[in-house]
Amino acid sequence: MSEFSSLELPEVYDLLASYTANYTKLLPSNYWPSPEFLYNREIIERLQKEIERRTHKDKIEPEGSVEPPTP
């Protein structure tokens, strides 16, 4: 289970936007990645995976939702 699984999807998107904004501010100022830069990148990747996981989960139909074929 992800550390972001307790958040609603809009909250995950908001966090992703916030970390992405901070990450892009750090891009031009660092020739060598700082710990803050690397931390932001790691969190962004985790947030993206959480969004992808939820997106794929929503596309999968729950068991029993498909009607059996009629004879």
Secondary structure, DSSP 8 states (H G I E B T S, - for coil): --TTTTS-HHHHHHHHHHHHHHHHHHTTT-SS--HHHHHHHHHHHHHHHHHHHHHHHHHS--TT-S-----
